[in-house]
Amino acid sequence: MPIPERRTRPLWRTFATAVTAALLAVLVSPGAAQSAAPRESKPVYSYDDAIRESVWVDTRLDGDGDGKTDRVAVDIVRPREPAQQGRKVPVIMDASPYYSCCGRGNESQKKTYDANGNVVQFPLFYDNYFVPRGYAFVAVDLAGTNRSDGCVDVGGRSDIQSGKAVVDWLNGRAKGYTTRTGTQPAKAGWTNGKTGMIGKSYDATIANGVAATGVEGLKTIVPIGGISSWYDYYFQQGAPLYDSGPEWLSDYVESPAARARCAAVQKRLVDEAPRTGDWTSLWSERNYVPDAGKVKASVFVVHGMQDLNVRAKHFGQWWDALAKAGVDRKIWLSQTGHVDPFDFRRGAWVDTLHRWFDHELLGYDNGVDREPMADIERTPDHWTTDRVWPPRTTDTVRLNPGKGSAAGVGTLGLKRGSGTESFTDDPKLSETDWAARIDEPTPDKAGFVTAPLGKDLRLSGSSTVTVTATPSTTTAHLSAVLVDLGPATIRDYAGAGEGITTLTDRTCWGASTAGDSSCFKNTQAVATDVNQTVFSRGWADLGTYADPGKERPLTPGKAYSLTIKLAASDHVVPAGHRLALIVAGTDKDLIDPPSTTPTLTLDLARTSASVPLVGGSTAFASALTRSAKATPRATAPDGLSPLSPSRPIPGGAH
């Protein structure tokens, strides 16, 4: 069953919000002319005259083993006027490893400093837009990066403590200093301690991890394309997703000085992250999902449903765990790959984020709490909303594969199937190759397809596929994908821009200085016509049949049962299209192949897909009982770009 909406406390406290807003009109709002119950923060403060300073916060850890606790660099920009008037401001914070090595955002901006080490430029628009509106912006260098001590441990205790210690310092619970090595203390007396963390990819992951500690003072997080479990970034159920592990990423983002002193941390990232895919204590430390119950912050999730970097499983399992814990939450799901909403829905994003922070950090009763929980992109730049996500009428339905008229070309329906289907792993082929030849008997996949739908069918949430398979060799990897068979126009998520292209003209979002512009290159959607759309996918090593954390050698000729977890999605299969399930071996460029080349035989009576259908089995039966003609699939090739395999870097240019 999909997880129902449940909260352990009221989602929004209307009376308390109104009282807080009235008080903040006096304590935070910039003038008596503002109403007693403000609904929007205004750009009334000078960005040019804002206070820019750097503080080094003690993490109370000694990650590099030099006998001294590590300090992380915290660059701050905050409006001068509230401090002069004795008023305190909330904080928007982005903790990142990328401020010096790689840059942030579509234009790969880095922090810049003057000759005296004073910060001049903060990447992205958060400082330009929000500081004039009465917020401080805080950019934290993770331990081992840029101007911070310590070592990068890729989502582990040091990474998370880098962010948590700063939240503690903002609330008077940790020590800060005016220099990296000095003893002069720095206090955060200018803030009320209310902090919202935001960021994309690695930065979003840190926000998830810090929230999972339950730290006081963290009021909201906005994770964009964030990781919820680092194991699931490098593996899925034992199947390796990339040809490297976390030690490569650590070396990539660390400062040169950190690389020289962090050999022990690097060694642990190799030794405790074996390429077998076995679960170790290292992965337990980097799994935030079990601690969702500790989260005290509200969560505004943003993710691309076709993100093949930080894959969509991450937001699905995090969202479900937050729902079980009753955490206040909101979600945007796009058709893009690993792209920031500033680059796929800019105007609406800035407006929504503004109102979200005003509500969560300033307590303004601006109505954002009464808006739909979910915004979902259906076609490029066309969005729909849902009051609750997944919708309350969603129910898990078991769909069964059956034998068809030709080998490997089967049926998919409510009736339990029988017989067997076989395929041989071909690492040269991908999910798009399988889908393109779904109606042909090919040796590399087993496909199962419904009849043309008589009306739209919507899948909303996370699916699973349970297989019983007999391998011919001692190792085997499995892929399972759900496909919408029919012509459509989608974002080209596999292209270089992952669904967008960058233009040459700019728009400005906030105030600028000579060294920090608020003007960014515009973008637009890159759309392409396709004949089939893979909208949910999952992978597993069949050797994890008995224990998801331990691979075992297989006995050729013996049947094994395994449930593959598919990525969360929200997709409408239109009337006239068909829904397909494909089970195959290596998904080229998305998982690595096994050490052998197995043939696998599926027992159809013990193979099924559990899918979240809006309207449940009734909706499925209705869609199949109504007569429909299949919407012809074009004979021209799909316009989707081929996937470009690359090293795993949870960040990227977009």
Residue pairs with C-beta under 8 A, 6 or more apart in sequence:
1 395
1 396
2 390
2 394
2 395
2 396
2 460
2 461
2 612
3 320
3 323
3 324
4 323
4 392
5 323
5 388
5 392
6 323
6 324
6 326
7 326
7 327
7 328
8 325
8 326
9 326
11 328
11 369
12 328
12 369
12 370
14 365
17 359
17 363
17 364
17 365
18 37
18 365
20 363
21 37
21 38
21 362
21 363
21 364
21 365
22 36
22 37
24 38
24 362
24 363
24 364
25 34
25 35
25 36
25 37
25 38
27 87
27 88
28 82
28 87
28 88
28 89
28 134
28 362
29 38
29 134
30 42
30 44
30 45
30 81
30 82
30 134
31 44
34 42
37 364
37 365
38 362
38 364
39 358
39 364
39 365
39 366
39 367
40 354
40 355
40 358
40 364
40 366
41 133
41 134
41 135
41 354
41 358
41 362
41 364
42 133
43 129
43 132
43 133
43 510
43 511
44 132
44 133
44 134
45 79
45 80
45 81
45 82
45 131
45 132
45 133
45 134
46 79
46 80
46 81
46 132
46 511
47 79
47 127
47 128
47 131
47 132
47 510
47 511
47 512
47 513
48 511
48 513
49 80
50 77
50 78
50 79
50 80
50 131
51 76
51 77
51 78
51 79
51 80
51 83
51 190
52 75
52 76
52 77
52 118
52 119
52 120
53 75
53 76
53 119
54 73
54 74
54 75
54 76
54 117
54 118
54 119
54 147
55 73
55 74
55 76
55 169
55 176
55 177
55 178
55 186
55 188
56 71
56 72
56 73
56 74
56 148
56 176
56 177
56 178
56 179
56 180
56 186
57 71
57 72
57 74
57 165
57 166
57 169
57 174
57 175
57 176
57 177
58 69
58 70
58 71
58 165
58 174
58 175
58 176
58 177
59 69
59 70
59 71
59 72
59 143
59 150
59 158
59 161
59 162
59 165
60 69
60 161
60 165
60 174
61 69
61 70
61 143
61 150
61 157
61 158
61 161
62 68
62 69
62 70
62 150
63 70
63 143
63 144
63 149
63 150
63 151
63 153
63 158
63 262
63 265
64 70
64 144
64 149
64 150
64 151
64 258
64 261
64 262
64 265
65 261
65 264
66 261
68 149
70 143
70 148
70 149
70 150
70 158
71 148
71 149
71 177
71 180
72 140
72 141
72 142
72 143
72 148
72 149
72 150
72 162
72 165
72 166
73 140
73 141
73 146
73 147
73 148
73 180
74 138
74 139
74 140
74 141
74 166
74 169
74 176
75 111
75 119
75 122
75 138
75 139
75 140
75 141
76 136
76 137
76 138
76 139
77 119
77 122
77 127
77 131
77 136
77 137
78 89
78 131
78 135
78 136
78 137
78 190
78 191
79 89
79 131
79 132
79 134
79 135
79 136
82 88
82 89
82 134
82 190
83 190
88 189
88 190
88 191
88 192
89 134
89 135
89 136
89 190
89 191
89 192
90 135
90 136
90 191
90 192
90 194
90 195
90 196
90 219
90 357
90 361
90 362
91 135
91 136
91 137
91 138
91 170
91 191
91 193
91 194
91 195
91 196
91 361
92 126
92 130
92 135
92 136
92 137
92 138
92 195
92 196
92 197
92 198
92 357
92 361
93 137
93 138
93 139
93 140
93 163
93 166
93 167
93 195
93 196
93 197
93 198
94 104
94 124
94 126
94 137
94 138
94 139
94 140
94 197
94 198
94 199
94 203
95 139
95 140
95 142
95 162
95 163
95 166
95 197
95 199
95 203
95 206
95 207
95 210
96 104
96 139
96 140
96 141
96 142
96 145
96 199
96 202
96 203
96 206
97 141
97 142
97 144
97 145
97 152
97 159
97 202
97 253
97 254
98 104
98 145
98 202
98 203
98 253
98 651
99 110
99 111
99 123
99 139
99 141
99 145
99 146
100 110
100 111
100 141
100 145
100 146
100 147
100 255
101 145
101 146
101 252
101 253
101 254
101 255
102 108
102 110
102 252
102 253
102 649
102 651
103 109
103 110
103 123
104 110
104 123
104 124
104 200
104 203
104 651
105 123
105 124
105 340
105 342
105 520
106 340
106 342
106 343
106 502
106 520
106 521
106 523
106 653
106 654
107 520
107 521
108 653
109 121
109 123
109 124
110 121
110 123
111 119
111 121
111 122
111 123
111 139
111 146
112 119
112 120
112 121
112 515
113 119
113 120
114 120
119 139
120 513
120 515
120 516
121 515
121 516
122 137
122 139
122 516
123 139
124 342
125 342
125 350
125 509
125 510
125 518
125 520
126 137
126 198
127 137
127 510
127 516
128 509
128 510
128 511
128 512
128 516
128 517
128 518
129 350
129 354
129 509
129 510
129 518
130 137
130 354
130 357
130 510
131 137
131 510
131 511
132 510
132 511
133 354
134 362
135 357
135 361
136 190
136 191
138 166
138 170
138 195
140 162
140 163
140 166
141 147
141 148
141 162
142 148
142 152
142 158
142 159
142 162
142 163
142 206
142 253
143 149
143 150
143 151
143 152
143 153
143 158
143 159
143 161
143 162
144 150
144 151
144 152
144 153
144 158
144 250
144 253
144 254
144 255
144 258
144 262
145 152
145 253
145 254
145 255
145 258
146 255
147 180
148 162
148 255
149 180
150 158
150 162
150 258
151 158
151 250
151 254
151 258
151 261
151 262
151 265
152 158
152 159
152 249
152 250
152 253
152 254
152 258
152 262
152 265
153 159
153 250
153 265
153 268
153 269
154 230
154 246
154 249
154 250
154 269
154 286
155 205
155 206
155 209
155 227
155 230
155 246
155 286
156 282
156 285
156 286
157 285
158 265
159 206
159 209
160 206
160 209
160 210
160 213
162 206
163 197
163 206
163 207
163 209
163 210
164 210
164 213
164 215
165 174
166 174
167 195
167 197
167 210
167 215
167 217
167 218
168 174
168 215
168 217
169 175
169 176
169 188
170 188
170 191
170 193
170 195
170 217
171 188
171 193
171 216
171 217
172 187
172 188
172 193
173 216
175 185
176 185
176 186
176 187
176 188
177 183
177 184
177 185
177 186
178 184
178 185
178 186
193 217
194 217
194 219
194 361
195 217
195 218
195 219
195 361
196 218
196 219
196 220
196 221
196 222
196 297
196 357
196 360
196 361
197 206
197 207
197 210
197 211
197 218
197 220
197 221
197 222
197 297
198 204
198 207
198 221
198 222
198 223
198 224
198 353
199 206
199 207
199 222
199 223
199 224
199 226
200 224
200 225
200 226
200 340
200 651
201 224
201 225
201 226
201 227
201 309
201 310
201 338
201 650
201 651
201 652
202 227
202 253
202 650
202 651
204 222
204 223
204 224
204 225
204 226
204 227
205 223
205 226
205 227
205 228
205 230
205 310
205 650
207 221
207 222
207 223
207 226
208 221
208 223
208 226
208 227
208 228
208 288
208 318
209 286
209 288
210 218
210 221
211 218
211 221
211 288
211 295
211 296
211 297
211 299
212 288
212 291
212 292
212 294
212 295
213 291
213 294
214 291
214 294
214 295
214 296
215 296
216 296
218 296
218 297
219 297
219 298
219 360
219 361
220 297
220 298
220 299
220 300
220 356
220 357
220 360
220 361
221 297
221 298
221 299
221 300
222 299
222 300
222 302
222 353
222 356
223 299
223 300
223 301
223 302
223 318
224 302
224 303
224 340
224 341
225 302
225 303
225 304
225 307
225 309
225 310
225 338
225 339
225 340
225 650
226 301
226 303
226 310
226 314
226 315
226 318
227 233
227 310
227 314
227 650
228 287
228 288
228 289
228 314
228 315
228 317
228 318
228 321
229 283
229 286
229 287
229 288
229 289
229 314
229 317
230 246
230 283
230 286
230 287
231 279
231 283
231 286
231 287
232 311
232 313
232 314
232 317
233 241
233 310
233 314
233 648
233 650
234 240
234 241
234 242
234 245
234 246
234 273
234 648
235 241
235 277
236 311
236 313
236 538
236 539
236 540
236 565
236 591
237 277
237 538
237 539
237 540
237 541
237 544
237 548
237 562
237 564
237 565
238 276
238 277
238 278
238 540
238 541
238 543
238 544
238 548
238 551
239 277
239 477
239 478
239 539
239 540
239 541
239 591
239 592
240 275
240 277
240 591
240 592
241 311
241 539
241 590
241 591
241 592
241 648
242 592
242 647
242 648
243 592
244 647
244 648
245 269
245 270
245 273
245 275
246 269
246 273
247 266
247 269
247 270
247 273
248 647
248 648
249 648
249 649
249 650
250 262
250 265
250 266
250 269
251 259
251 266
252 647
252 649
254 262
268 282
269 282
272 280
272 281
272 282
273 280
273 282
273 283
274 280
276 551
277 541
277 544
277 551
278 549
278 550
278 551
279 548
279 549
279 550
288 318
289 317
289 318
289 321
290 321
292 318
292 321
292 322
292 324
292 325
292 327
293 321
293 324
293 325
295 322
295 325
295 327
297 327
298 327
298 328
298 329
298 330
298 360
299 322
299 327
299 328
299 329
299 330
300 329
300 330
300 331
300 332
300 356
301 315
301 318
301 319
301 329
301 330
301 331
301 332
302 331
302 332
302 333
302 334
302 341
303 310
303 312
303 314
303 315
303 331
303 332
303 333
303 334
304 312
304 333
304 334
304 335
304 336
304 337
304 338
304 339
304 493
304 498
304 499
305 312
305 333
305 334
305 335
305 535
305 567
305 568
305 569
305 570
305 571
306 312
306 335
306 336
306 337
306 491
306 493
306 494
306 498
306 499
307 336
307 337
307 338
307 493
307 498
308 337
308 338
308 493
308 494
308 590
308 643
309 337
309 338
309 648
309 649
309 650
309 652
310 338
310 650
311 567
312 536
312 567
312 568
312 569
313 462
313 538
313 565
313 566
313 567
313 568
315 331
315 333
315 568
316 461
316 462
316 567
316 568
317 462
317 568
319 329
319 331
319 568
320 462
322 329
323 329
329 373
330 356
330 373
330 374
331 373
331 374
331 375
331 389
332 341
332 345
332 374
332 375
332 376
333 374
333 375
333 376
333 377
333 569
333 570
334 341
334 344
334 345
334 377
334 491
334 499
335 377
335 378
335 379
335 380
335 490
335 491
335 493
335 499
336 344
336 377
336 491
336 493
336 498
336 499
336 500
336 654
337 493
337 494
337 498
337 499
337 654
338 498
338 652
338 654
339 497
339 498
339 499
339 500
339 654
340 654
341 349
342 349
342 350
342 520
343 500
343 502
343 523
343 654
344 377
344 499
344 500
344 523
344 525
345 377
345 381
345 383
346 507
346 509
346 522
346 523
350 509
352 368
355 364
355 366
355 367
355 368
356 368
358 364
358 366
358 368
359 365
359 366
359 368
359 369
371 385
372 385
372 386
372 387
373 386
373 387
373 388
373 389
374 385
374 386
374 388
374 389
374 570
375 383
375 384
375 385
376 383
376 384
376 385
376 386
376 389
376 570
377 383
377 491
378 384
378 572
379 488
379 489
379 490
380 489
380 490
380 491
380 499
380 525
380 527
381 525
389 460
389 570
390 460
390 461
390 570
390 612
390 614
391 460
391 614
393 614
393 615
393 616
394 460
394 461
394 612
394 613
394 614
394 615
394 616
395 612
395 613
395 615
395 616
395 617
396 610
396 611
396 612
396 613
396 616
397 414
397 610
397 611
397 612
397 613
397 616
397 617
397 620
398 414
398 608
398 609
398 610
399 412
399 413
399 414
399 581
399 608
399 609
399 610
399 611
399 620
400 412
400 413
400 414
400 415
400 416
400 417
400 604
400 607
400 608
400 609
401 410
401 411
401 412
401 417
401 421
401 446
401 448
401 581
401 583
401 602
401 604
401 607
401 608
401 609
402 410
402 411
402 412
402 413
402 415
402 417
402 418
402 419
402 448
402 604
403 410
403 411
403 417
403 418
403 419
403 421
403 604
404 410
404 411
404 448
404 449
406 441
407 421
407 422
407 441
408 421
408 422
408 423
408 441
408 442
408 443
408 445
408 446
408 447
409 438
409 439
409 440
409 441
409 447
409 449
410 417
410 421
410 446
410 447
410 448
410 449
410 604
411 417
411 448
411 449
411 450
412 448
412 449
412 450
412 579
412 580
412 581
412 609
413 450
413 624
414 617
414 620
414 621
416 605
416 608
417 604
417 605
417 607
418 604
418 605
419 604
419 605
420 601
420 602
420 603
420 604
421 446
421 601
421 602
421 604
422 446
422 599
422 600
422 601
422 602
423 443
423 444
423 445
423 446
423 583
423 584
423 585
423 599
423 600
424 443
424 444
424 585
424 597
424 598
424 599
424 600
425 444
425 476
425 477
425 584
425 585
425 586
425 593
425 594
425 597
425 598
425 599
425 600
426 443
426 444
426 585
426 586
427 585
427 586
427 588
427 593
428 588
429 444
429 445
429 584
429 586
429 588
430 587
430 588
430 589
430 590
430 643
431 479
431 481
431 483
431 534
431 537
431 582
431 584
431 587
431 590
432 532
432 534
432 638
432 640
433 444
433 588
434 442
434 444
434 445
434 447
434 481
434 582
434 584
435 481
435 483
435 485
435 532
435 534
435 580
435 582
436 531
436 532
436 638
438 447
438 449
438 483
438 485
438 532
438 580
438 582
439 447
439 449
444 584
444 585
445 582
445 583
445 584
446 582
446 583
446 584
446 602
447 580
447 581
447 582
448 580
448 581
448 582
448 583
449 485
449 578
449 579
449 580
449 581
450 578
450 579
450 580
450 624
451 578
451 624
451 628
452 575
452 576
452 577
452 578
452 628
452 629
452 630
452 631
453 573
453 574
453 575
453 576
453 577
453 578
453 579
453 623
453 624
453 626
453 628
454 575
454 622
454 623
454 624
454 625
454 626
454 627
454 628
455 575
455 622
455 623
455 626
455 628
456 572
456 573
456 574
456 575
456 623
457 572
457 573
457 579
457 613
457 619
457 620
457 623
458 570
458 571
458 572
458 573
458 613
458 614
458 615
458 619
459 482
459 535
459 536
459 569
459 570
459 571
459 573
459 611
459 612
459 613
459 614
460 569
460 570
460 612
460 613
460 614
461 568
461 569
461 570
461 612
462 565
462 566
462 567
462 568
462 612
463 482
463 536
463 538
463 566
463 569
463 609
463 610
463 611
463 612
464 538
464 563
464 564
464 565
464 566
464 609
464 610
465 480
465 538
465 563
465 564
465 566
465 581
465 583
465 607
465 608
465 609
465 610
466 561
466 562
466 563
466 564
466 606
466 607
466 608
466 609
466 610
467 478
467 480
467 561
467 562
467 563
467 564
467 583
467 602
467 606
467 607
468 559
468 560
468 561
468 602
468 603
468 606
468 607
469 476
469 478
469 542
469 559
469 560
469 561
469 562
469 600
469 601
469 602
469 603
469 607
470 557
470 558
470 559
470 560
470 600
470 601
470 603
471 542
471 554
471 556
471 558
471 560
471 598
471 599
471 600
472 556
472 557
472 598
472 599
472 600
473 554
473 556
473 594
473 596
473 597
473 598
473 599
474 553
474 554
474 555
474 556
474 596
475 541
475 542
475 543
475 553
475 554
475 594
475 595
475 596
475 598
476 541
476 542
476 543
476 554
476 585
476 594
476 596
476 598
476 600
477 539
477 540
477 541
477 542
477 585
477 586
477 591
477 592
477 593
477 594
478 539
478 540
478 541
478 542
478 562
478 564
478 583
478 584
478 585
478 600
479 537
479 538
479 539
479 582
479 583
479 584
479 585
479 586
479 587
479 590
479 591
480 537
480 538
480 539
480 564
480 566
480 581
480 582
480 583
480 609
481 534
481 536
481 537
481 538
481 566
481 581
481 582
481 584
481 587
482 534
482 535
482 536
482 537
482 566
482 569
482 571
482 579
482 580
482 581
482 609
482 611
483 532
483 533
483 534
483 535
483 579
483 580
483 581
483 582
484 532
484 533
484 535
484 571
484 573
484 574
484 577
484 578
484 579
484 580
485 531
485 532
485 577
485 578
485 579
485 580
485 633
486 531
486 532
486 573
486 574
486 576
486 577
486 578
486 630
486 631
486 633
487 529
487 530
487 531
487 631
487 632
487 633
487 634
488 529
488 530
488 533
488 574
489 527
489 528
489 529
489 530
490 527
490 528
490 530
490 533
490 640
491 499
491 500
491 525
491 526
491 527
491 528
492 499
492 526
492 527
492 528
492 639
492 640
492 641
493 499
493 640
494 640
494 641
494 642
494 643
494 644
495 526
495 528
495 640
495 641
496 641
496 644
497 523
497 526
497 654
498 652
498 654
499 525
499 526
500 523
500 524
500 525
500 526
500 654
501 523
501 524
501 526
502 521
502 522
502 523
503 521
503 522
503 523
503 524
504 521
505 521
505 522
506 519
506 520
506 521
506 522
507 519
507 520
507 522
508 517
508 518
508 519
508 520
509 518
509 519
509 520
510 518
511 518
512 518
512 519
528 638
528 639
528 640
528 641
529 634
529 638
529 639
530 638
530 639
530 640
531 633
531 634
531 638
532 580
532 633
532 638
533 571
535 569
535 571
536 566
536 567
536 568
536 569
536 571
537 566
537 567
537 587
537 590
538 564
538 565
538 566
538 567
539 564
539 587
539 590
539 591
540 562
540 564
540 565
541 551
541 594
542 554
542 560
542 562
542 600
543 551
543 552
543 553
543 554
544 550
544 551
544 552
544 562
545 552
545 560
545 561
545 562
546 552
554 560
559 603
561 606
573 579
574 631
575 623
575 628
576 628
576 629
576 630
576 631
577 630
577 631
578 630
581 609
583 602
583 607
585 593
585 594
585 598
585 600
586 592
586 593
586 594
588 643
589 643
589 644
589 645
590 643
613 619
613 620
615 622
